[in-house]
Amino acid sequence: MIAGHLLVDALVQLALIVLLLMGAFWLLRQAARRAMRRLERDIADPARLGRLKTLVYASRSVLFVLLLAAAVLMILHTLGVNILPLLTGAGLAGLALTLGAQILLKDFFGGLILLIEGQFNIGDTITVGNITGVVERLTLRATYVRDFEGRLNVIPNGDIRTFANLTNNWARAVVYLNLPFDSDIQKAVSVLEEAMQRLQADGEVAEHLLEAPQVNGWFGLSDWAVRLCLTAKTRAGKQWQVAAALRRYAVEALKAANLRVELPFQLGYRE
């Protein structure tokens, strides 16, 4: 009789644990769906939306695993299994995994920080170390960057300590020109300023400009030339296209004015 009562009590406890687990899973799914709907309603930027969705999915998965592990331990305890050795073993295994997976944990938390702070998005051009390219994918473990030669670089998030975002809000196109010492630098500056005015009239280039291009004469000196500098504030991601136009307009204008662009001695192109 006593054994029957114990069995009934155990079955009731097991049923209660399963019901509580199912209820917790349902609440967690509903919370995740509500969070997704709110994100889709309030956030228009697809890159930021994707980043926050990844964070929601990751958080939900972690909570699912924790709830399931707790439920399994409660069921074993209800069935009379001594879970202390399991907890001790799990603790030792967890310690071993933690010590052996420090890099993975470092990448995981680094990914969380990147997702939460939104320091760069999918589609941004970034420089990490000696790698420059477009962010194609961002997960909790790694950032996937496609460089300009088409290579896909997988960068662990834990290794991203310092980086440059080349397409955040605005950018600057910078072009350097070297002229011989015997050149009329003032004339060169005037010629380049006129060229920059023509560049602004070019509709294909002007739409990418945020400010008028600037010509900086006597920007620097080397042992073989005088350096001039052209700069232009551009829309994010358009600095390379604008820089190409700056070079084209500048070289054509200098050539028309019989002003020669100097090249280093070691290249063997000096006339």
C-alpha positions as CSV (number, residue, x, y, z in Angstrom):
1,M,0.0,0.0,0.0
2,I,2.8,2.4,1.0
3,A,4.7,1.4,-2.2
4,G,1.5,2.2,-4.2
5,H,1.3,5.7,-2.7
6,L,4.9,6.3,-3.3
7,L,4.4,5.3,-7.0
8,V,1.4,7.6,-7.3
9,D,3.3,10.5,-5.7
10,A,6.2,9.9,-8.1
11,L,4.0,9.8,-11.1
12,V,2.3,13.0,-10.0
13,Q,5.6,14.7,-9.5
14,L,6.9,13.5,-12.9
15,A,3.7,14.7,-14.6
16,L,4.0,18.0,-12.9
17,I,7.7,18.4,-13.9
18,V,6.8,17.5,-17.6
19,L,3.9,20.0,-17.5
20,L,6.0,22.7,-16.0
21,L,8.7,22.0,-18.6
22,M,6.2,22.2,-21.5
23,G,4.7,25.4,-20.0
24,A,8.2,27.0,-19.7
25,F,9.0,26.0,-23.3
26,W,5.7,27.5,-24.5
27,L,6.3,30.7,-22.7
28,L,9.8,30.9,-24.0
29,R,8.6,30.4,-27.6
30,Q,5.9,33.0,-27.2
31,A,8.4,35.5,-25.7
32,A,10.7,34.9,-28.6
33,R,8.0,35.3,-31.2
34,R,6.8,38.5,-29.6
35,A,10.3,39.8,-29.6
36,M,10.7,38.9,-33.3
37,R,7.4,40.6,-34.2
38,R,8.4,43.7,-32.3
39,L,11.9,43.8,-33.9
40,E,10.3,43.4,-37.4
41,R,7.9,46.2,-36.6
42,D,10.3,48.7,-35.1
43,I,13.6,48.1,-37.0
44,A,13.8,49.0,-40.7
45,D,17.6,48.2,-41.2
46,P,17.8,44.6,-42.5
47,A,21.4,44.2,-41.2
48,R,20.5,45.3,-37.7
49,L,17.3,43.2,-37.8
50,G,19.3,40.1,-38.7
51,R,21.8,40.7,-36.0
52,L,19.2,41.1,-33.3
53,K,17.3,38.1,-34.5
54,T,20.5,36.0,-34.2
55,L,20.8,37.2,-30.6
56,V,17.2,36.2,-29.8
57,Y,17.6,32.8,-31.4
58,A,20.8,32.2,-29.5
59,S,19.3,33.3,-26.2
60,R,16.3,31.1,-26.7
61,S,18.5,28.0,-27.5
62,V,20.6,28.5,-24.4
63,L,17.5,28.8,-22.2
64,F,16.0,25.7,-23.8
65,V,19.1,23.7,-22.9
66,L,19.2,25.0,-19.3
67,L,15.5,24.2,-18.8
68,L,15.8,20.7,-20.2
69,A,18.9,19.9,-18.1
70,A,17.1,21.1,-15.0
71,A,14.0,19.0,-15.8
72,V,16.1,15.9,-16.4
73,L,17.9,16.3,-13.1
74,M,14.5,16.8,-11.3
75,I,13.1,13.6,-13.0
76,L,16.1,11.5,-12.0
77,H,15.8,12.8,-8.4
78,T,12.1,12.0,-8.3
79,L,12.9,8.4,-9.5
80,G,15.3,8.0,-6.6
81,V,18.5,8.3,-8.6
82,N,21.3,9.9,-6.6
83,I,22.1,12.9,-8.7
84,L,25.0,14.1,-6.5
85,P,27.6,12.0,-8.5
86,L,26.0,13.4,-11.7
87,L,26.3,16.9,-10.5
88,T,29.9,16.3,-9.3
89,G,30.8,14.7,-12.6
90,A,29.0,17.4,-14.6
91,G,30.9,20.0,-12.5
92,L,34.2,18.3,-13.3
93,A,33.3,17.9,-16.9
94,G,32.2,21.5,-17.1
95,L,35.5,22.6,-15.6
96,A,37.4,20.5,-18.1
97,L,35.4,21.8,-21.0
98,T,35.8,25.4,-19.7
99,L,39.5,25.0,-19.4
100,G,39.7,23.3,-22.8
101,A,37.3,25.6,-24.6
102,Q,38.4,29.1,-23.4
103,I,38.9,30.2,-27.0
104,L,35.4,29.1,-27.9
105,L,33.9,31.0,-24.9
106,K,36.0,34.0,-25.8
107,D,34.6,33.9,-29.4
108,F,31.0,33.5,-28.0
109,F,31.1,36.4,-25.7
110,G,32.9,38.5,-28.3
111,G,30.1,37.7,-30.7
112,L,27.5,38.7,-28.1
113,I,29.2,42.1,-27.7
114,L,29.3,42.7,-31.5
115,L,25.7,41.7,-31.9
116,I,24.5,43.9,-28.9
117,E,26.5,47.0,-29.7
118,G,26.2,46.8,-33.5
119,Q,29.7,48.0,-34.2
120,F,29.4,46.8,-37.8
121,N,26.7,45.2,-39.8
122,I,26.4,42.7,-42.7
123,G,27.4,44.6,-45.8
124,D,29.9,46.9,-44.1
125,T,33.5,47.0,-45.2
126,I,35.9,46.5,-42.3
127,T,39.6,46.1,-41.7
128,V,40.7,43.6,-39.1
129,G,44.5,43.2,-38.9
130,N,45.7,42.8,-42.4
131,I,42.3,41.7,-43.8
132,T,40.0,44.2,-45.5
133,G,36.7,43.2,-47.0
134,V,32.9,43.1,-46.8
135,V,31.1,41.4,-43.9
136,E,29.0,38.6,-45.4
137,R,27.9,36.8,-42.3
138,L,28.0,37.4,-38.5
139,T,27.4,34.6,-36.0
140,L,28.1,34.2,-32.3
141,R,31.4,32.4,-33.1
142,A,32.9,34.2,-36.1
143,T,32.7,37.0,-38.6
144,Y,32.9,36.1,-42.3
145,V,34.7,38.7,-44.4
146,R,35.0,38.6,-48.2
147,D,38.1,40.5,-49.2
148,F,38.6,42.3,-52.5
149,E,40.3,39.3,-54.1
150,G,37.2,37.2,-53.4
151,R,38.6,35.1,-50.5
152,L,36.2,34.4,-47.6
153,N,38.1,35.0,-44.4
154,V,36.6,33.5,-41.2
155,I,37.7,35.6,-38.2
156,P,36.9,34.3,-34.7
157,N,35.0,37.0,-32.8
158,G,37.4,36.7,-29.8
159,D,40.2,37.8,-32.1
160,I,38.5,41.1,-33.1
161,R,39.9,43.5,-30.6
162,T,40.6,46.4,-32.9
163,F,39.1,47.0,-36.3
164,A,38.2,49.9,-38.6
165,N,34.7,50.3,-40.2
166,L,35.3,51.9,-43.6
167,T,31.6,52.3,-44.4
168,N,30.1,53.8,-41.2
169,N,27.9,56.9,-41.9
170,W,30.5,58.5,-44.3
171,A,34.0,58.0,-45.7
172,R,36.8,60.0,-47.2
173,A,38.5,59.5,-50.6
174,V,42.2,60.4,-50.5
175,V,44.5,60.6,-53.5
176,Y,48.2,61.6,-53.4
177,L,50.0,63.1,-56.4
178,N,53.8,63.5,-56.7
179,L,55.1,66.3,-58.9
180,P,58.8,67.1,-59.8
181,F,60.6,69.7,-57.7
182,D,60.9,72.0,-60.8
183,S,57.1,72.0,-61.3
184,D,55.0,75.1,-60.9
185,I,53.2,73.9,-57.8
186,Q,50.9,76.9,-57.6
187,K,49.8,76.4,-61.2
188,A,49.3,72.7,-60.5
189,V,47.0,73.6,-57.5
190,S,45.0,75.9,-59.7
191,V,44.7,73.3,-62.5
192,L,43.6,70.7,-60.0
193,E,41.0,73.0,-58.4
194,E,39.5,73.6,-61.8
195,A,39.5,69.8,-62.4
196,M,37.7,69.3,-59.1
197,Q,35.0,71.8,-60.1
198,R,34.5,69.8,-63.3
199,L,34.3,66.6,-61.2
200,Q,31.5,68.1,-59.1
201,A,29.6,68.7,-62.4
202,D,29.8,65.0,-63.2
203,G,26.4,63.7,-62.1
204,E,27.7,60.1,-61.6
205,V,30.3,61.3,-59.1
206,A,28.5,64.3,-57.5
207,E,25.7,62.1,-56.1
208,H,28.3,60.3,-53.9
209,L,29.9,63.6,-52.6
210,L,29.0,65.1,-49.2
211,E,31.4,68.0,-49.5
212,A,33.4,69.7,-52.3
213,P,36.7,68.0,-53.0
214,Q,39.7,69.8,-51.5
215,V,43.2,70.3,-53.1
216,N,46.1,70.5,-50.6
217,G,49.3,71.9,-52.2
218,W,52.7,71.2,-50.7
219,F,51.2,68.4,-48.7
220,G,54.6,66.7,-48.2
221,L,58.1,66.4,-49.6
222,S,60.2,63.4,-50.4
223,D,63.8,63.1,-51.8
224,W,62.3,62.9,-55.3
225,A,59.0,64.9,-55.4
226,V,56.6,67.4,-54.0
227,R,53.4,65.7,-52.8
228,L,49.9,67.1,-53.3
229,C,46.8,65.6,-51.8
230,L,43.2,65.5,-53.0
231,T,40.4,64.7,-50.5
232,A,36.7,64.3,-50.8
233,K,34.1,63.5,-48.1
234,T,31.8,60.8,-49.6
235,R,28.8,58.6,-48.8
236,A,29.7,55.4,-47.0
237,G,31.2,52.8,-49.3
238,K,31.6,55.2,-52.2
239,Q,35.2,56.4,-51.4
240,W,36.9,54.0,-53.8
241,Q,34.7,55.0,-56.7
242,V,35.2,58.7,-55.9
243,A,39.0,58.2,-55.5
244,A,39.1,56.6,-59.0
245,A,37.3,59.7,-60.4
246,L,39.7,62.0,-58.5
247,R,42.7,60.3,-60.1
248,R,41.2,60.4,-63.6
249,Y,40.3,64.1,-63.5
250,A,43.6,65.1,-61.9
251,V,45.9,63.2,-64.2
252,E,44.0,64.4,-67.3
253,A,44.1,68.0,-66.1
254,L,47.8,67.9,-65.3
255,K,48.6,66.3,-68.6
256,A,46.6,69.0,-70.5
257,A,48.5,71.7,-68.6
258,N,51.9,70.0,-69.5
259,L,52.5,69.2,-65.8
260,R,54.1,65.8,-65.2
261,V,53.4,63.4,-62.4
262,E,56.6,62.2,-60.9
263,L,57.4,58.5,-60.2
264,P,60.0,57.1,-57.8
265,F,63.5,56.7,-59.1
266,Q,63.7,53.0,-58.5
267,L,60.8,52.3,-60.9
268,G,62.9,53.5,-63.8
269,Y,60.2,55.6,-65.4
270,R,61.8,59.0,-65.1
271,E,62.4,60.9,-68.3
